[in-house]
Amino acid sequence: MYAVIRTGGKQYRVEQGGQLRVESLAAEVGAPVSFGEVLMVGEGEAVKLGSPTLAGAQVKATVVGHGRGDKVKIFKLRRRKHYQKHQGHRQNFTEVRIDEIVVA
């Protein structure tokens, strides 16, 4: 069984027992979290679609850890104008383990 959830402005395909990196969540390590915006649930050939979300469907997960992604380097240059700008960014993430997919 798999589900498609929306969190942090992105959509993810999740399966029970899998791990996933999502946008940073305000939860402690080991705390349970649930994702209520389930867009689709599928099992084999049977697929349930929401419009836009499935009512009563939920994905339950546990927070495994927090971290920061790889550095992204931004370099801006205006040629012949003596302008250069260097900037870097590291995005925070939360790693979760999918425990259960509940369909009402």
VENHU-V886210 format. One record per run of one state. SS is the DSSP state (hx for helix, st for strand, lp for the rest). FROM is the first residue (numbers start at 1). TO is the last residue. If there is no record, write none. Layout:
{{SS & FROM & TO} {SS & FROM & TO}}
This chain:
{{lp & 1 & 1} {st & 2 & 7} {lp & 8 & 9} {st & 10 & 15} {lp & 16 & 18} {st & 19 & 23} {lp & 24 & 31} {st & 32 & 35} {lp & 36 & 37} {st & 38 & 43} {lp & 44 & 45} {st & 46 & 49} {lp & 50 & 57} {st & 58 & 68} {lp & 69 & 71} {st & 72 & 78} {lp & 79 & 82} {st & 83 & 89} {lp & 90 & 91} {st & 92 & 102} {lp & 103 & 104}}
